Amino acid sequence: MLARLAPLAAALLLMCAPLGVQAAVNAGEGPSFNCAAAATTVEKAICGDANLSALDRQMNETYQQAVQAASSVAGPWKEAVFLAQRIWLSQRSECFLGSSHDAPDSAGVICLGQAYEAQVERVALIGDSLRKSQQNILLRRQNHVIEQPGDVDRDLKFLPGQLLRPAFSGMLAAPKAAEGLFRLFQTTEARLGLAVVLRVTASDPKAHDAEIRQLLTKVSEAKDDENVAYFSPKPEGYDGTIGSLVIFMRAAAGSAEFPCEMYERHPELIDAMAAEFGSSQDGYLPNADCGARAYALPGSVFAIEQALSAFDGGAFDRCTGTMGSMYRRRVRLADVAMQVAPRRLLAEAADPDEKNNSDHDLRIMPLLAWSYDSPWNRQKFMAIRDLFLKARTDLAVMYRGRYGLKADEALLAAHIGLNNRFDWTLRGRPNALRAAIMDADAKPSLAEVLASGPLPQIVDAEPLLSLAVARPASLAALLAAGAPVDGTNPIGKTPLMTAAQFNALEAVQALLKAKAAVNRQSLAPDRIEGNDPPGEGDMQSACGTYAITHGQRTALMYAAANAGLPVIEALLAAGADTALKDSTGLTALDYLEGRGPVPANPLLTGAELATARTLLTPRGL
């Protein structure tokens, strides 16, 4: 096997001369190669940046030490270290893929610096492993322990996997070096990698068909491997197509990162990344190396991602435990599909089984259905909506330019990609009644929905009149239809409390006119089902539906914390009691001044604030 690699190794040693062989010019200042001969963007970047030059010298020294250590240990280690480094050298240029500049730009220089730092660390760890093995050999000899055939293999049990990582991610950047590296090892992972590189990169894959089938047969026989045993790939499952490699990749590639370009050329392979176990084991399935700038998504996509990560309407259960690995896996697959496979997204829309999928409707977007659950939700959603529409537009522009899609195709692909990415925030089409209450342009209209039948009984949800706070024009029709003026949500909050919280004077006046109970209080925390506030010093511990510490609030307390003076005065005129206390003993005055669970009233200043203090001070104080 090693004899077959000799010509390749000899040629590659010459190619490696710039890093680790050729003497440096001004070695104390410049990189490990002669900058006078710098020709590539990478070489120019290194020569033009003192930090990169220093990193290149450090890389050279670390690599040489690893080669020296590998030379002292029996086995393919020296060739493996060399080939892994050769692959990395070929991948460095990815830092400048997608750059519009001929000369190195700052983003590329930063990327290259990070790549160097990571590779120095990796090679140093490999060298350490080899040196420890060498030390173990010496110790065995000193102790007169006879060397056994498997001793070195046991010492270096995990090293083949570490060395093979660049062969997976760099199989397109340096296919021959990757092939050579895979051939050095007889592990299941190496056989799978070799089969993939031969099928995906060879100019004539049919010429390698027999070897590929032989390799995959060996993979399918490795039943001692947990994933192979689980997926049970059959040799006959490979039919010569690239797509038929998926089951073998899932079974034997572990968490190897395949190049993004491979998924771009062959989108069917993205299925190899799909979540399977619903546990941390999903982290040991194939991944993608899509960090190059050429595959970067528009910044607006990251803006909506950050917004939904910070707030997703409570859709993501923060207490999922190991299922978080499954969710992260699903997110990663969706990201890769968005980055490189818009036609795969269009094919999803064209699938007859998906014809009723509401997520493909251009009107459906993250948190839309959720937004009609309460005025607070609706307010949150409006900012999310704007971010989503911007991301969708920018992504569609990218698809038109990079992949030549028509405008309508690009928009649909972008829409599906984003909805797949944030699928946990989707709940299908909004409830018609709730949408009609809160949206004047809803179809069907509120009048049409009310004419279709009696109002539903609301259980464990926001009262219909609370929804109308977002559009007070709908209050009269709902009251006429029999909506209860003092209906409550699961925490005991009434429509009047909601109107006060949102400084909705028109809604407050309409509800008071309809005889809303002005001094009604919300539920105490211990009476709220599913309430699990975080413990002291542990804000991440709460796993309930709610995390409420201050209950028994009144409409006046909500107004004191959030509303203008007219709303406060309207409640007081209707008989609101300033002496009532919440479950922690706070009054409306405390809420006004920020001593409650929320900051002080942001709307009142100066004379209005002084008036509110006077009005809200309980008698006798």
TORBA-689337 format. One line per 5 residues: number of its first residue (from 1); for each residue x negated, y, z of C-alpha. Coordinates in Angstrom, 2 decimals. Each point is the difference from the previous one (the first is absolute). Layout:
BEGIN
NUM) X/Y/Z; ...
***
This chain:
BEGIN
1) 0.00/0.00/0.00; -2.78/2.44/0.97; -1.92/-0.86/-3.17; 2.95/1.23/-2.03; -0.24/3.32/1.84
6) -3.72/0.53/-0.56; 0.26/1.91/-3.31; 2.81/2.13/1.37; -1.91/0.74/3.20; -3.13/0.97/-1.92
11) 1.91/2.43/-2.17; 1.84/1.48/2.94; -3.21/0.52/1.97; -1.14/2.36/-2.74; 3.35/1.79/0.12
16) -0.33/0.42/3.76; -3.31/1.83/-0.32; 1.43/3.48/0.69; 1.15/-1.21/3.42; -2.56/-2.02/1.90
21) -2.78/-0.81/-2.48; -1.34/3.09/-1.72; -2.19/2.23/2.17; 1.66/3.27/0.89; -1.36/3.33/-1.07
26) -0.28/2.30/3.02; 1.38/-2.85/2.09; 0.27/2.18/3.08; 2.34/2.41/-1.78; 1.63/-1.63/-2.98
31) 1.85/-3.26/-0.54; -1.50/-3.42/-0.60; -0.32/0.58/-3.76; -1.56/2.55/-2.33; 2.40/2.91/-0.44
36) -1.77/1.04/-3.19; 1.62/-3.02/-1.63; 3.45/0.54/1.53; 2.58/-0.51/-2.76; 3.33/-1.02/1.53
41) 2.41/2.17/1.95; -0.75/-2.07/3.11; -3.76/0.46/-0.34; 0.40/3.74/-0.58; 2.23/0.26/3.03
46) -2.57/-1.78/2.17; -2.86/2.14/-1.27; 1.98/3.19/0.54; 1.02/-0.68/3.58; -2.43/-0.35/2.90
51) 2.41/-2.08/2.06; 0.57/-2.45/-2.87; -3.73/-0.21/-0.61; -0.54/-0.89/3.64; 2.78/-2.58/-0.13
56) -1.50/-1.51/-3.14; -3.35/-0.36/1.76; 1.74/-1.57/2.99; 1.89/-2.34/-2.32; -3.24/-1.00/-1.68
61) -1.67/-0.80/3.32; 3.02/-1.89/1.36; 0.35/-2.01/-3.19; -3.69/-0.94/-0.03; 0.24/-1.17/3.60
66) 3.03/-2.15/-0.84; -1.80/-1.53/-3.00; -3.02/-0.75/2.17; 2.22/-1.66/2.61; 1.83/-1.98/-2.69
71) -3.31/-1.24/-1.42; -0.77/-1.69/3.30; 3.20/-2.05/0.17; 0.58/-3.06/-2.15; 2.94/0.30/-2.36
76) 1.38/2.42/-2.59; -0.20/3.01/2.30; -2.63/2.05/-1.82; 1.82/-0.32/-3.33; 3.31/0.75/1.72
81) -1.30/3.16/1.67; -1.45/1.13/-3.30; 3.17/-0.63/-2.02; 2.23/1.62/2.62; -2.18/3.10/-0.15
86) 0.03/-0.04/-3.79; 3.79/0.01/0.03; 0.07/2.89/2.44; -2.37/1.97/-2.22; 2.44/-0.47/-2.87
91) 2.91/1.15/2.13; -1.60/3.25/1.20; 1.09/1.83/-3.12; 3.65/-0.44/0.98; -0.45/3.04/2.25
96) -0.03/2.12/-3.14; 2.75/-1.78/-1.94; 2.83/2.42/-0.61; -2.22/3.05/0.42; 0.48/2.70/-2.62
101) -3.60/1.17/0.39; -3.05/-1.19/-1.90; -2.23/0.86/2.95; 0.46/-1.52/3.47; 2.76/1.78/1.92
106) 0.38/0.40/3.75; 2.74/-2.63/0.35; -2.15/-2.54/-1.82; -3.03/0.84/2.11; 2.01/-0.49/3.20
111) 1.36/-3.30/-1.32; -3.48/-1.18/-0.93; -1.34/0.90/3.41; 2.75/-2.02/1.66; -0.68/-2.91/-2.35
116) -3.68/0.07/0.90; 0.70/0.14/3.74; 2.37/-2.97/-0.22; -2.41/-2.04/-2.13; -2.96/0.72/2.27
121) 2.06/-1.30/2.91; 1.09/-3.11/-1.93; -3.50/-0.87/-1.18; -1.41/0.61/3.48; 2.52/-2.45/1.46
126) -0.90/-2.59/-2.64; -3.68/0.47/0.78; 0.70/-0.36/3.72; 1.85/-3.27/-0.58; -2.87/-1.39/-2.04
131) -2.59/1.05/2.57; 2.01/-1.63/2.79; 0.13/-3.21/-2.03; -3.75/0.21/-0.50; -0.46/0.45/3.75
136) 2.20/-3.03/0.67; -2.16/-2.08/-2.35; -3.13/1.07/1.86; 1.59/-0.75/3.36; 0.97/-3.48/-1.13
141) -3.55/-0.62/-1.17; -1.48/1.32/3.23; 2.31/-2.26/1.96; -0.90/-2.95/-2.24; 3.59/-0.31/-1.18
146) 0.19/-1.78/-3.33; 1.60/2.21/-2.62; 3.30/-1.45/-1.18; 1.43/0.57/-3.50; 2.92/2.10/1.25
151) -1.84/2.15/2.55; -0.57/3.00/-2.26; 3.52/-0.21/-1.38; 1.36/0.17/3.54; -2.25/2.94/0.82
156) 1.26/1.83/-3.08; 3.59/-1.23/0.04; 1.54/3.39/-0.78; -2.72/1.41/-2.25; 1.29/-1.46/-3.31
161) 3.31/1.78/0.52; -1.77/3.30/0.68; -2.18/-0.37/-3.09; 2.92/-0.95/-2.22; 2.01/3.14/0.79
166) -1.77/2.15/-2.63; 0.38/-2.79/-2.55; 3.77/0.29/0.31; 0.25/3.79/-0.06; -2.75/0.38/-2.61
171) 0.89/-2.80/-2.40; 0.93/2.47/-2.73; -2.82/2.46/0.67; -2.63/-2.77/-0.11; 1.65/-3.22/-1.18
176) -3.20/-1.95/-0.64; -1.43/0.86/3.40; 3.32/-0.90/1.64; 0.07/-3.30/-1.88; -3.55/-0.72/1.11
181) 0.81/0.79/3.62; 3.08/-2.23/0.00; -2.05/-2.85/-1.48; -2.43/0.12/2.92; 2.56/-1.33/2.46
186) 2.23/-3.05/0.10; 2.69/1.45/2.27; 3.68/0.02/-0.90; -0.10/3.79/-0.14; -2.97/-0.04/-2.39
191) 1.67/-2.54/-2.30; 3.14/2.13/-0.14; -2.05/3.12/-0.73; -1.91/-1.75/-2.77; 3.22/-1.24/-1.60
196) 1.46/3.51/0.05; -3.10/1.71/-1.36; -0.27/-2.53/-2.84; 3.67/0.37/-0.94; 0.23/3.76/0.39
201) -3.35/1.22/-1.32; -1.14/-2.55/-2.60; 0.30/1.09/-3.62; 1.19/-3.52/-0.84; 1.79/-1.43/3.07
206) 0.89/-3.17/-1.89; -3.67/-0.90/-0.12; 0.08/-0.17/3.79; 3.38/-1.70/0.31; -1.34/-3.38/1.09
211) -2.23/1.52/2.67; 2.80/2.26/1.25; 2.31/-2.98/0.37; -2.69/-1.98/1.77; -0.60/2.87/2.43
216) 3.71/0.43/0.73; 0.35/-3.74/0.56; -2.72/0.26/2.63; 1.84/2.95/1.54; 3.27/-1.94/0.18
221) -1.78/-2.88/1.76; -1.34/2.19/2.84; 2.84/-0.89/2.38; -2.15/0.80/3.04; 0.43/3.65/-0.94
226) 3.12/1.34/1.74; 1.24/2.11/-2.89; -0.71/-2.71/-2.57; 1.98/-2.47/2.09; 2.86/2.48/0.32
231) 0.28/1.07/-3.65; -0.90/-3.48/-1.35; -1.01/1.08/-3.51; 0.13/-2.81/-2.56; -2.68/-0.35/-2.70
236) 2.70/-0.23/-2.64; 1.33/3.34/1.26; -2.69/1.70/-2.02; 1.18/0.14/-3.61; -2.73/2.18/-1.43
241) 1.82/3.28/0.55; -1.35/2.63/2.34; 3.28/0.13/1.90; -0.34/-3.65/0.97; -3.07/0.93/2.07
246) 2.20/1.75/2.56; 0.78/-3.03/2.18; -3.70/-0.98/0.06; -1.03/3.54/0.95; 2.50/0.01/2.85
251) -1.24/-3.37/1.18; -3.76/0.51/-0.16; -1.11/3.63/-0.40; 0.57/0.93/3.61; 0.08/3.78/0.42
256) -2.38/0.61/-2.91; 0.42/3.30/-1.80; 0.36/-0.40/-3.76; -0.77/2.99/-2.25; 2.85/2.39/-0.65
261) -0.72/-0.16/-3.71; 0.78/-3.71/0.04; 3.48/0.70/1.34; 0.37/2.79/-2.55; -0.87/-2.35/-2.88
266) 2.03/-2.87/1.43; 2.87/1.36/2.16; 1.34/-3.52/0.48; -2.88/-0.63/2.40; 1.39/2.60/2.41
271) 2.34/-2.74/1.22; -3.03/-1.63/1.63; 0.06/2.80/2.57; 3.60/-0.56/1.14; 0.73/-0.53/3.70
276) 0.84/-3.57/0.93; -0.20/-0.76/3.70; 1.56/2.92/1.84; -2.97/0.02/2.35; -3.65/0.98/0.27
281) -0.78/-2.86/-2.39; 1.22/2.27/-2.80; -3.27/1.86/0.49; -1.83/-3.02/-1.47; 1.47/0.26/-3.48
286) -1.57/1.63/-3.07; -0.40/3.75/-0.08; -1.00/2.71/-2.47; -2.97/2.36/-0.22; 1.71/3.10/-1.38
291) -2.03/2.73/1.66; -1.49/1.46/-3.18; 1.18/3.47/-0.94; 1.23/-1.29/-3.33; 2.79/-1.79/1.85
296) 0.86/2.79/2.42; 3.67/0.81/0.41; 1.14/3.65/-0.11; -0.45/1.91/3.23; 3.76/0.44/0.26
301) 0.37/-3.77/0.45; -2.20/0.21/3.07; 2.02/2.97/1.22; 3.25/-2.00/-0.01; -1.87/-2.97/1.51
306) -1.26/2.14/2.87; 3.45/1.50/0.56; 1.68/-3.41/0.14; -2.78/-1.44/2.14; 0.54/2.80/2.50
311) 3.77/-0.36/-0.20; 2.02/-2.68/-1.74; 3.35/0.33/1.73; -0.83/-2.79/2.41; 0.13/-2.49/-2.86
316) -3.30/-1.63/0.92; 0.04/-1.94/3.25; -3.09/1.05/1.94; 0.19/-3.26/1.96; -0.40/-2.45/-2.89
321) -3.15/-1.63/1.41; -1.86/-2.13/-2.54; 2.71/0.65/-2.59; -1.79/3.30/-0.53; -2.49/-1.96/-2.11
326) 2.82/-1.03/-2.30; 1.23/3.58/-0.34; -3.51/1.26/-0.73; -0.36/-2.71/-2.63; 3.24/1.04/-1.69
331) -1.10/3.62/0.04; -3.35/-0.90/-1.55; 1.62/-1.95/-2.81; 2.36/2.91/-0.70; -2.94/2.41/-0.05
336) -1.92/-2.07/-2.54; 3.07/-0.35/-2.21; 0.44/3.78/0.10; -3.65/0.59/-0.76; -0.48/-2.27/-3.00
341) 3.19/-1.79/-1.06; 2.85/2.33/-1.01; 1.18/-2.43/-2.68; 0.36/-2.66/2.68; 2.33/2.44/1.78
346) 2.02/0.49/-3.19; 0.22/-3.76/-0.43; 1.44/-0.18/3.50; 2.75/2.42/-1.04; 0.71/-2.04/-3.14
351) 0.35/-3.26/1.94; 3.67/-1.14/-0.21; -0.18/-1.10/3.63; -0.79/3.60/0.96; 2.80/1.71/-1.92
356) 1.93/0.80/3.18; -3.02/1.17/1.96; 0.98/3.45/1.23; -3.64/0.88/0.66; -0.45/0.34/-3.77
361) 2.66/2.73/-0.10; -1.79/3.33/-0.49; 2.27/1.54/2.65; -1.13/-2.42/2.72; -3.06/1.01/1.97
366) -1.56/-0.51/3.45; 2.28/0.87/2.93; 2.89/1.04/-2.26; 2.63/-2.30/1.51; -1.47/0.61/3.45
371) 0.29/3.76/-0.53; 3.79/-0.24/0.08; -0.03/-1.50/3.49; -0.36/3.34/1.80; -0.67/3.70/-0.63
376) -3.44/-0.43/1.57; -0.74/-2.79/-2.46; 1.17/2.13/-2.89; -2.27/2.84/1.03; -2.98/-2.35/0.18
381) 0.86/-1.55/-3.35; 0.03/3.24/-1.98; -3.75/0.47/0.51; -0.62/-3.68/-0.83; 2.09/0.31/-3.16
386) -2.07/2.89/-1.34; -3.22/-1.92/0.63; 1.40/-3.10/-1.70; 1.11/1.88/-3.10; -3.42/1.66/-0.32
391) -1.77/-3.36/0.36; 2.31/-1.61/-2.55; -0.62/2.76/-2.53; -3.77/-0.12/0.45; -0.11/-3.79/-0.20
396) 2.07/0.07/-3.19; -2.44/2.47/-1.54; -2.86/-2.37/0.90; 1.79/-2.93/-1.64; 0.64/1.98/-3.18
401) -3.61/1.09/-0.27; -1.79/-3.19/1.08; 2.36/-2.68/-1.28; 1.82/1.73/-2.84; 3.50/-0.50/1.41
406) 2.91/2.01/-1.32; 1.39/2.69/2.31; 3.05/-2.00/1.10; -2.06/-3.18/0.45; -2.63/1.84/2.03
411) 2.64/1.55/2.26; 1.70/-3.35/0.63; -3.30/-1.77/0.66; -1.05/2.72/2.42; 3.37/-0.17/1.76
416) -0.12/-3.78/0.42; -3.63/0.09/1.08; 0.67/2.55/2.73; 3.15/-1.75/1.21; -1.86/-3.32/0.12
421) -2.77/1.70/1.96; 2.42/1.38/2.57; 2.63/-2.71/-0.18; 0.48/-0.18/3.76; 1.54/3.51/-0.12
426) 2.67/-1.00/-2.53; 3.52/-1.14/0.84; 1.64/-0.03/-3.39; 2.68/2.44/-1.01; 1.35/2.42/2.62
431) 3.36/-0.53/1.68; 2.53/1.86/-2.14; 1.88/1.62/2.90; -3.13/1.17/1.80; -1.49/1.37/-3.21
436) 3.22/1.84/-0.83; 0.13/1.58/3.46; -3.54/1.37/-0.19; -0.44/0.67/-3.72; 2.36/2.33/-1.85
441) -1.08/-1.49/-3.34; 0.51/-3.64/0.99; 1.89/-2.33/-2.31; 2.62/-0.98/1.01; 0.92/3.20/1.83
446) 1.22/0.16/3.59; 3.57/0.57/-1.14; -0.18/-3.08/-2.23; -1.46/-2.18/2.76; 2.58/1.15/2.55
451) 2.81/-0.64/-2.48; -1.15/-3.61/-0.45; 0.95/-1.11/3.51; -0.15/0.68/3.75; -3.21/1.00/1.75
456) -2.12/-2.93/1.19; -0.55/-0.67/3.67; -3.51/1.20/0.84; -1.96/-2.31/2.30; -3.68/0.37/0.93
461) -0.51/2.86/-2.42; 0.23/3.76/-0.26; 3.59/1.31/0.15; 1.33/1.30/-3.30; 0.49/3.49/1.46
466) -3.66/0.05/1.03; -0.93/-0.61/-3.64; 2.20/2.94/-0.97; -2.27/2.32/1.99; -2.27/-0.12/-3.06
471) 2.91/1.28/-2.13; 2.65/1.69/2.20; 2.33/0.32/-3.00; 0.81/-3.69/0.43; 1.13/0.36/3.64
476) 3.59/1.04/-0.69; 0.68/-2.92/-2.33; -1.46/-2.49/2.47; 1.94/1.41/2.94; 3.18/-0.11/-2.07
481) -0.74/-3.62/-0.85; -0.22/-0.85/3.70; -3.74/-0.03/0.73; -0.40/0.05/3.82; -1.34/3.36/1.14
486) -1.90/-1.55/2.93; -1.30/-3.12/-1.70; -3.44/-1.05/1.20; -3.08/-1.68/-1.40; -1.87/-2.79/1.86
491) -1.66/2.48/2.37; 3.30/1.71/0.82; -0.62/3.09/-2.12; 3.11/1.80/-1.29; 0.50/2.09/-3.15
496) 0.02/3.17/2.13; -3.43/-0.88/1.41; -1.30/-0.57/-3.52; 1.44/3.31/-1.21; -1.61/1.79/2.94
501) -3.34/-1.68/-0.68; 0.05/1.15/-3.62; 1.08/3.56/0.80; 3.08/-0.58/-2.19; 2.30/2.79/1.23
506) 2.76/-0.73/-2.51; 0.09/-3.66/1.03; -0.10/0.90/3.73; 2.96/2.35/-0.42; 2.01/-2.55/-2.02
511) -0.62/-2.78/2.52; 0.85/2.21/2.98; 3.19/1.05/-1.77; 0.79/-3.71/-0.38; -0.34/-0.33/3.82
516) -3.41/-1.67/0.16; -1.07/-0.77/3.59; -2.52/2.74/0.69; -1.49/-1.53/3.17; -0.23/-3.60/-1.08
521) -3.41/-1.57/0.68; -1.97/-2.57/-1.96; -0.85/-3.36/1.55; -2.61/-0.43/2.70; -3.16/-1.73/-1.28
526) 0.73/-3.22/1.90; 3.43/-0.26/-1.64; -1.30/0.26/-3.57; -0.22/-3.41/-1.61; -3.40/-0.61/-1.55
531) -1.63/2.93/1.79; -3.65/-0.71/0.78; -1.97/3.18/0.70; -3.80/-0.34/0.13; -1.66/-0.56/3.33
536) -2.20/2.62/1.56; -3.32/0.19/-1.83; 1.12/-2.47/-2.67; 1.85/1.80/-2.77; -0.21/-3.03/-2.30
541) 1.68/-2.45/2.35; 3.63/0.79/-0.79; 1.56/-2.57/-2.30; 3.70/0.83/0.34; 2.34/1.76/-2.40
546) -0.17/3.15/2.12; -2.59/1.59/2.28; 2.15/2.50/1.91; -1.18/1.29/3.37; 2.52/2.86/0.45
551) 3.67/-1.00/-0.17; 3.28/1.52/1.15; -0.52/3.09/-2.13; 2.75/2.48/-0.79; 0.69/2.01/-3.13
556) -1.22/3.05/1.91; -3.36/-1.67/0.67; -0.39/-0.80/-3.70; 0.89/3.59/-0.85; -2.33/1.44/2.64
561) -2.94/-1.88/-1.54; 0.81/0.54/-3.68; 2.74/2.54/-0.81; 0.44/3.73/-0.36; 1.85/2.21/2.45
566) 3.38/-0.15/-1.84; 0.23/-3.80/0.46; -0.94/0.25/3.68; 2.60/2.72/0.52; 2.70/-2.00/-1.82
571) -0.58/-3.01/2.27; 0.03/2.13/3.13; 3.21/1.70/-1.12; 1.56/-3.46/-0.35; -0.91/-0.85/3.59
576) -3.45/-1.59/-0.21; -1.42/-0.58/3.48; -3.51/1.37/0.57; -0.41/-1.98/3.24; 0.23/-3.46/-1.56
581) -3.24/-2.00/0.14; -1.46/-2.67/-2.24; -1.19/-3.38/1.27; -3.26/1.53/1.25; 1.63/2.96/1.78
586) -0.59/2.66/-2.67; 2.55/2.68/-0.93; 0.64/1.85/-3.25; -2.30/2.77/1.25; -2.85/-2.52/0.27
591) 0.63/-1.07/-3.60; -0.05/3.63/-1.12; -3.42/0.52/1.57; -1.57/-3.27/-1.16; 0.00/-1.97/3.21
596) 1.99/-2.81/-1.59; -1.08/-2.66/-2.52; -0.31/2.57/-2.81; -1.83/3.34/-0.35; 1.57/3.32/0.98
601) 2.65/1.47/-2.31; -1.85/1.18/-3.13; 2.76/2.33/-1.21; 0.41/2.35/2.94; -2.43/2.79/0.81
606) 0.09/3.36/1.69; 3.37/1.34/1.04; 1.90/-3.05/-1.29; -2.17/-2.32/2.08; 0.54/2.16/3.08
611) 3.76/-0.04/-0.60; -0.02/-3.79/-0.39; -1.92/-0.37/3.28; 2.61/2.07/1.77; 2.90/-1.89/-1.56
616) -1.47/-3.43/0.73; -1.10/0.61/3.57; 2.34/-2.05/2.22; 1.98/2.03/2.47; -1.63/0.29/3.38
621) -3.56/-0.06/-1.39
***
